[in-house]
Amino acid sequence: MPADPLHRAGTPHRSTTSQPPSGSGASAIEVRRSARRRRTVSAYREGDRTVVLIPARMSEAEEQRWVNVMLDKLAAQESKRALGDAELAERARRLSEQYFGGRARPVSVRWVTNQNTRWGSCTPAEGSIRLSHRLQGMPEYVVDYVLLHELAHLLVPGHGPRFWELLTAYPRTERARGYLEGVVAAERLPHVPGARGESPAV
């Protein structure tokens, strides 16, 4: 996202810098509070840090919630610059090196459009991994989790304790699972007519 012009112009603000959640893709998060900013929140990448712009009156709890929301939004925007199959295979290779010591070595990794009831699949005998195109546009940590899930199947076929023990190495496993569960739950919600002529709820 582009830098906020108020801050570029030197509008007074209070700034704090902290380390990001594991796997967020940035080395630091800088939160800038502005008295002139009333309700809007925005964020953008600045070199090796993520800058989040919030109203000065926001509480610490609201700040943390909005930092997480904006990190996810930025990650989703960046992942929309969709990875091709070659980039996806390279990402899988790096993840295997980082979390499994390079032991999971797929022969092929590619996107597919015929998986609407699951996020990914693996055929260990062929060394092939397929990811649903529905993941495109989701935060990078979610795509990484699904890749690691399928890579783990190259080492452990089922979903027993050894399989889940492998995935504990990835620090954002639970968050990614929660994100995907939220997507599934949202898709099952009925479309309820809005009140007073509002658009239908989604």
Disulfide bonds with the S-S distance in Angstrom:
none
